[in-house]
Structures are given as C-alpha cells and as structure tokens.
Amino acid sequence: MSSNETPRWAEQPTPSTAEEWIARARAVARVLAADAVERDRAGATPTAEVGLLKESGLVTLLGPTAHGGAQQHWTTAFRLVREVAAGDGSIGQLLGHHYVWAWAMRLVGTPEQVAEVEELCTSRTHFFGGVVNPRDHDLLVTDDGEELVYRGKKYFSTGAKVADLLVLEGRLETSGNSVFAVVPARQDGIAFGDDWDNLGQRLTTSGSVEIDDVRVPWSDAAGYVDKRFQPSAQSTLHVPALHLVFANFYLGIAQAAMRAGLSYTRSHTRAWPYGGEGKNSGTEEFYVLEGYGDLQSKLWAAETLTDAAGTNLAHLLHADRDAVTREQRGRAAVLVSAAKQRAIDVGLEVANRVFELTGARATANSVGLDLHWRNLRTHSLHDPVAYKRVEVGRYTLLGELPTPTAYT
C-alpha cells in the first residue's frame, strides 16, 4: 500500500451524509485494491491498513458527534464494510468487526459503561478487536472480590493484534456464565500467537491469543450490576449484526471478483477460434456475455436482500433497549440468515465462474484471481451455512423464531 497513492484525508471536507461516507469508503477501497494481491502474499500485519481506516475517518463512523464521531446509521456502516471489502476482503472484515465490538457495549452495557467506552474509542480513534470465539471455552474468569481475572486461551481473535481495545469473553468458573469486558490490547498478560496461516482472509490477524492474569474491575463487566447480568432482547443483537457484517464483506469480495474478471475479459480474453462465427474478442462470445449476465443478476439480488436485512436490523440496533421485542429480534435474525446464505452461495459462484469467463491464461499467479475465491471459501466456513438455511426453513414452515445463541 503506497503512501503516495493515499489521499490526504485531513485536507478534505469531512463527509456529512451517507452518500459521502460511501464515496469515502470507495476511495479507501481503491487504495487497498491497488496492491491487494501483493499484500495478501506478503501476509504482513495490517498496521498500515488499519491506519488508513483511522485516517479516513471510517473508524469513528458510528461514534457520537459529541466526541468527534460521525454518528451515522448502521445501514451506512454495513455498506461501508461492503465497499472496503471490494478493495480488500481482509480489511473489510476488520472494519466490520470493529463496528460490531465498538457498538456492543451500547447493546449490553450499563449507561455508565456505554458513555465511558464511546468517549474512549471515538475521541481517541481507537480500533477494536475481539477475543470472543464462542466455541473456545479455554478462557476462564475468576471472581476475585472486586475484580475479575481472565486466564486462558482463545484460538481465534480477529483483529486483536492491530487493535487498541479488545473485547474479552470468558466463562465464569463458578457459574459458567459468559462475561465480556473491554480492555487495552497492549498490556502485560496478553500475548499474540502469530499463528494465523490460512488459505484466505490472511490479513485479518485472526490467530490465537494467550491471556494470563488480566484483571478487570467488576464495574467493567459488560451489562453486570451487582455481579448479575441484566438481559434484554437487544442485548443479543450483536450476533446477527456480526453475521450481517459477514454477508456484506462476502458481497464486497464477490464484487471484487466480478470487477477483476470483467477487467481481464475486456483486455485479454480471446474469442474461441473454432466457434465458426469469426469473433474478434472474448467480449463477443455468447457464453461470456451470458455468464456475466447471470452472475451480475444473482449478485444484484443478493445485495438487495442483504440491504433489506440491514435496514430491518439497523432499526433495532438504534432502538431503545427496552423497546426491542423477542419477535422483532427473531425476525431480524431470520432475515440475516437468509441474506448470509445467499451471499455465500452467490459469492462463491462468482469467484469460481470468473475463471470460466476469463480463460486459461487468467489462472496465472500474476493475475491474482484466486485471491477472491480463497477469501470467500475461508470465511464462509465460519459456521455451517446449512444451519442458516434450517433457521429460515423453521420460520417459514413452522413459524419458529431462532433461539438466540452465540451463532444465531
């Protein structure tokens, strides 16, 4: 990522509308896209990329204006994740995780906790990472009177190494209940494993984290009052929000695959010389035109469904906590499940079929078309998509709302 290609954001007017913020995200994506393949292959810690998100103002999009944030809507945040992912899927994922974890305290925290975290992360442009993988139960929390003590390990921790603040999630030894807290990422007792070596999304720094004697005051335990958690329907909305972030950066990656394929086809793909119709270019080939038309139609449909799910969910994310009902939460989760499965299916189809529409020479490593398929294939395995289809099926056939879980 060349500093010469990075716009001087401080010299530009701060966006004030959703459209202007989307334009800003597209400018960020252009910077990222210029060397996305090379950076993916290098696999370096994305410190400069997170710096770009901060300098461009995208990090404080949802933060209150009183502390220097843009105080924009979640519908805009979802779109920005998609736009940035179209430049670099890994960085789009990091931005989406940041938005969810920076907002999570608003969903579950006490008023005092919300005010403290929002001022801290917005006024100081702090970036969030999550040490929250719910399938790992190796991070245990001990009640030590006025403090909680976190000890153990999480095997996945997206964005943690490049974060300023971390959301820690562990299990209380006494009750087994989950307890979240926001802590500084740079401190004794937090060690990053540097062991993220996967097929795709290579710049998300999603490796393991060792936690050794990290102490947190009970007053910082998210949503706990007198050591008791105060639940609400809204307090579980961070899960569908995170999964809708997934759908949006999947679509951004699919857009990147489509654009890369179209660009290559226009400039390099040759007509098949034995077709008997005397075509001069691959852009005249019937199967190429049909293929791109089919993929674009499916991509537009998936984007429309995802936007509808985002509008519905954003309404609840911005609602008063006590106003969100179980039914509203359940219907929102069903729509997110529908959008996520469509984004996965369409995204993988686009990232795969562009090879058929570009030709054999497009498989050269110098072209880098494989990046998009690798990114989508890797993260789409986050949780079995079959369960998302079943959630929609149960709602459609039986009228059943999904029960809130760490993945629903």
N, C-alpha and C positions, 0 to 999 in steps of 0.2 A: 504494500500500500504506500504509494509515493506521496510524500508530503507536498510535492509540487502540484499534485492533482487535487488536493483537498481545498475546498473553498474556505475563505476567511469568514467564518460564520459571525464573528464579532463585528465585522464591518457591514453585515446585512441586517435589515429590519427583522425583529423577532416575529415569527408567524403569529397571527391572531385568530385565524379561522381554521376549521378542519381541513379545508381545501389547501390552505397554505402549509399546514403541517404535513399533509400528504405529499405536496410538492417538495418540501424539505427532505422527507424520508426518501423520495425518489432520487434526489441529489446525492444523499448518503449512499444509496444503493449503487449509483453509477461509480462512485469512488471505489466501493468494495468489489464491484464486478470486474474492474479493470485488471486485477491480478488475483481473482478468487482461486483459480486453479493452482497457481504457483504457491499461494499461501497455504492452501489445503495440503499440498505435497510437503511443504516445509514443516507443517504441524507445530509451529511455534505458539507459545502462549499469546492469546489475542489482546495484549495490553494496549497496543496502538488502536485496535479496532474499538475497544471499549472507550478509549479516549475520544475517538471520533463520535461515538454516540453521546458522550457528555458534551463535547464542544458544540455539537449541532443543536443541542437543547432537547433531543428526543428523550433523554433520561428523565427529565422533570415534567414531561407532558401532563401527567395526572396530578402533579403536586399542586397544593393550594397557591393562589396568586399572592396571598399574604406573605409567603416565604420565597417568592420568586418563581413559582411553577406556572404552567400554562392553564391548569385547571380545566383541561379538556375532558371530553366524554370517552367512555370505554369503546364506543363504536369507532372512534378515531384511533384509539390505541390498537385495536385489533387490525385495522387497516395498515397502520404503520409497521406492525410486525410482518405483515404480508409483503409490503413494499421493500423493507430492508432484506427480507429473506430472498427476494428476487435478485438481489445483488450478491448475497452470501447467506446460505441457509443456516450456517452455524451462528452467525451474528444475529440473524432474525430470531433464532431460538433464544439466545442470550437476552435480547431485548424483551421478548415476551415473558420469560421467567422473571426478569427484573420487575416488570409491571405487576405481575401477579403477587410476588412476595412483598413489594413495596406497598401494595394495597391490602394485603391480608390482614394487617393489624386493624384496619378500618372495619373489617368484617367480624372480627372476633374480640378485639381488644376493648379495654375499658376506655372511657373518654380521655383519661389522663395518658394512657399508653398511646392512643391514636395521635394525640396532639404532639407528644414527645417525638415519636417516630417520624411523623410527617414533617415536622420542622427540621429534624436532623437530616433526613435524606434529601429534602428539597433544597434547603438553603445551602447545603454543602455538596450538592450534586453527587450524593453517594449512590453507588451501584450495588444492587442486591444479588446475592446468590443463595441457593437453597441446599441445605443439608437435610433433606426431607424424605428420602426414598422410603416409602411406607412398607416395602417388603423386607427391609432390613430391620431386625429387632435387636441389633447388637449395640445400639446406643442407649444406655440405661441412665436414668436420672434418680439421684438420691436426694431425699428430703433431709437437709441438714439445718433444720431450725428456720432461720430467716433466709436461707439460701437454698438454691437447687444446684446440684453438682452433676455435670454431664461427663460421662466416661464411656468410651467405646469407639465404634467404627461405623461409618456409612460407606457402602461400596460405590455409590453414585452420588455426585454432588455438582450438578450443572452450574457453571459459572462461579463456583466458590473461589477458585484461585485468583480470579480477576476482580473479585468483589471487595467492596469496602465494608459491607454489612452482610451477615449471614443469618438466615432463619434456621435455627437448630430445632430438630424434632426428635424427641426421645420418649421412652416409656418409663413411667414412674415405677420404681421397684416394688413399692408397697401395693399399688392398685392395678398396674398395667395400663393406666390411662395415658393417653398421649399428652405431651406438654410442649408448646412452642415458645421460643424466645428469640429476640433479635440481639445479636452480639457482634462486636467488632471482628472482622475477619483476620486482622493481623494482631495476634496475641499469643503468648506462651500457652501451650496446651492445644493448639490447632496446627496439625501437620498435614500437608497435601501429598498424596501418594504419587502424583505424576504418572499414573498408570492407565490413562485413557488412550487406548491404542486400537480403535475400532475402525470398521470399514468406512463409515461416513460420519458426518457432523463432527469432524475431527477437531475443530477449533472451539468446541463448547467446554473444554476443560472439565469433562464430566467424570473424572476419576474419583478415587476413594479419598476419604478424609479420616484421620485419626484424631479423636477428641480425648484429651487427658486432663481431668480436673478443671474443666471450665466452669466457673462459678457465676451464677446469675441470681440476683435478688428475687425472692418470690413475687415482689411487686412488679417484676418484668415478665412474669409468666403470662402469656397472651390469653386474655379472657378469664383469668382466675381472680376471684375475690375471696379472701379468707381461705385460700387453698381449695376452693371449689370452682369448677368451670361453669360459666353462665352460657348455656347453649341457646341457639336460635336457628330458624330456617336459613337465615342469611349467613350464619357462621360456617356453613359447609359450601358456600358458593365458590370458594377458591378452587375447588376441584373441577367443576365444569368450566370455570374461567381458564384454568390451565389447559384443559383439553381443547378448548376452542382456540387458544393460542397455538396449540399443535396443528389444528386444522388450517389455521391461517398461514403458518410458515410452511406447511406442506404445499399449500396452493402457491405461495411465493416461489418455492423451489420448482414446482411444475411450470410456472410462468417462465422461470429462467431456462428450463429445459426447452420449452417451446421457442423462446426467443433465440436460443443458441442454434436450434435446429433450423429455424427459418432463415437465420443469417447464413448458415452454412449452405443450405439448399440454394438460396439466391445467388451465392457467389461461386459455389464449387460443384454442386451435384449435377452430373451429366445425364442426359437422356439415354435410355437403353437403345443401343444402335440396331437391335434386331426386332424392334416393335413394328416395323413396316410402315410407319407413318411420317418418317422424316423429321422428327422433333429435333430442335437445336439445343434445348436446355432441359434440365430436370424440372424447371418451373412449368413446363408444358406437359409433363407426364400426368395422365389421368389419375393414376393410383397415388401420386404425390399430392395432388390437389384434393382428392377425396380424403386422404389420410389426415391432412392438416385441417380440413373442414370438419371431420368427425371429432378430432381431438379438441379443437377450439370450441365446438358446441358443448362438449362434455365439460370442459373447463369453465366456460361461462355459467353453465347450470350449477356446478359445484360452488362457484363463487357466490351465486345468488342465494343458494341455500345457506351457505356459511354466513353471509351478511344478515340474512333473516334471523338466524340463530343468535348472531351477535347483537342485533337490535333488541331482541327479547331479553337476553341475559343482561345486557348493559342496563336496561331499565331496573332490574333487580339489584345490580351492583351499586347503583346510585340511590336506591330507595332507602327510606328509614328502616333500621334494622328490624323493628317490631312489626313492620308493615308487610314483610315478605311471608307468604304462607307456604305450607308444605306442598300444596298443589302447584303453586307458581314455580317453586323450586324444582319440582319433579318434571313439569312440562318443559322447563328450560333445559334440564339435563337431557331429556329425550331428544330435543332438537339438536343439542350439541353432539349427541351420539350419532344422529343421522348425518350431520354435517361432517363429522370426523371420518366416518366410514366412506363417504363419497369422496372426500379429499384424498384419502389413502388410495382408493381404487383408481380414481382418475389420475392422480399424480403419478402413480407407478406406471400406468398405461402410457401416459405422455412421455415419461422419462425413458421408457423402454422402446416405444414405437418410433421415436425420433431417429433411431438408428436405421430403421427400415426406410425412412423417408429421406435420409441424407446420403446413404450409400456406404460401401465398404471402406472407402478412404477416411470416412468420418470416425472410424474406430482408432485412428492414430492418437497416441498419447498427447501429442502436441495440441490436438483439438480440445480434449478435456471434457467431452460429452458425458463421460462416465460419472463425473462429479455429482450430477443431479440425481441419477439413479441410486448411487451409493448413499447419498444423504437421505433420500426418502426411504430406501429399503432399511437402513439402520434404525431410524427413529420410529418408523411405522410399526416396529416390533415392540415398542414401549409396553403395550399391554395388548392382549389378543383382541383383534378387531371383531371377532365372532361375538364376543360379549356385548359389544356396542350394537350389533345387529339384533341380538336377542332382546336387549333393553327396548329397542324400538318395536320389535315384534310383540313383546308382552304388553306394551302400552296400546298398540294398535288392536290386537286381538282380544286382550283380557282387560284393558283399561287400567293396568297396574302401573303405578309410578315407581321408578327405581328407588331403592333404599340407598340413602347417602352412605358411601364408603370412601376409602382413600383413593378409589379409582372411578367413582361414579358421581 
